[in-house]
Amino acid sequence: MRTDGDTWDIVTGVGLTALGVATFRALESAAPDPLIQDSYAELFVRAAGEPKFMDILADPPTLAGAPLVPGFMGIRTKFFDEFFLSSVADGITQAVILAAGLDARAYRLDWPPGTIVYEIDQPDVLEFKNRVLAEHSATPRTEHRTVAVDLRSDWPAALAAAGADPAAPTAWSAEGLLPYLPGAAQDALFAHIGELSPAGSRIAVEAAPADAASSGLAEIETKYLNKNPFGDIDPAELFYYDDRTDPEQWLRDHGWSVHAATPADLAATYGVSLPDLPEELEQHWQRPRYLSAVRDPH
Ligand SMILES: C[S@@+](CC[C@H](N)C(=O)[O-])C[C@H]1O[C@@H](n2cnc3c(N)ncnc32)[C@H](O)[C@@H]1O
């Protein structure tokens, strides 16, 4: 259950979902022929020491004997990696990772000199992440600024205070975020992004609406996989189900050229095969639309 202004750290509430996706990035990184390489993910999971995710790391959930979730997480991670790499290759020098969680792109990707990466998330999540990275003497591969603020509050003021330039074309990402925001906060998020995005700005979004199909997710996954991939939480219980504008529609209506891809589309692009899934799992795992969009000249 969510409440207005609720907060969390890495082992409580919504924070646990960041630990969950880090666990699957760690597993994908260690798989044969991994789609991504995130050596920091496992460090975070071990540092948090949360027993359920330690167990998943040691003994991942499987479908018909094969790990399932890491492959989907690899596809999602690669999509956002490639989005940022192509944005900076085309000259964008400002990146904003909304709800960064344990995303280590500032430390993993090959950013051109002069790029500044801003990461927004809850204070305790960023404190944990920065502490673990410092303990391992990790060095960001470009200038990197964390912005500890709630995305339901006045985050643009915090981003500006951290030095973000509202006149600079920006590459934004919203990965694994939108269902955790109330509808009004999601709509405000896009309105603010619109105000802060001069022509040439870009955005990548994971759009997966929370609705009746999301509820009972943990139960459905536990039914087909041999355990709940999210330890003992059901992310669907942390979602907000109120009305909001569809992100793809919002972007099209506000002067952005949008491309939308399904997980299956991305798997084909990346040359990986996804397993045939039971209907209930297919509904969930094939649901997200991965949007990438460019702000047109006004
Ligand atoms: C599923 S995790 C995804 C993290 C990261 N984007 C990734 O894919 O690894 C959800 C993240 O959203 C963040 N988040 C959710 N609601 C937020 C809010 N209102 N303000 C700041 N961060 C929020 C959580 O702290 C968490 O790190």
The ligand as a Gaussian input file, in Angstrom:
#p B3LYP/6-31G(d) Opt

LIG

0 1
 C       12.009000      -0.786000     -10.354000
 S       13.145000       0.367000      -9.711000
 C       13.954000       0.859000     -11.216000
 C       15.288000       1.502000     -10.964000
 C       16.108000       1.768000     -12.229000
 N       15.442000       2.681000     -13.130000
 C       16.436000       0.478000     -12.925000
 O       15.773000       0.150000     -13.910000
 O       17.313000      -0.232000     -12.441000
 C       12.097000       1.757000      -9.330000
 C       12.873000       2.968000      -8.866000
 O       12.019000       4.076000      -8.893000
 C       12.334000       4.894000      -7.800000
 N       11.148000       5.712000      -7.524000
 C        9.859000       5.314000      -7.564000
 N        9.047000       6.325000      -7.206000
 C        9.861000       7.386000      -6.943000
 C        9.609000       8.696000      -6.493000
 N        8.373000       9.131000      -6.230000
 N       10.676000       9.511000      -6.323000
 C       11.934000       9.082000      -6.563000
 N       12.222000       7.838000      -6.982000
 C       11.200000       6.996000      -7.156000
 C       12.636000       3.906000      -6.690000
 O       13.342000       4.453000      -5.617000
 C       13.424000       2.863000      -7.452000
 O       14.792000       3.147000      -7.445000

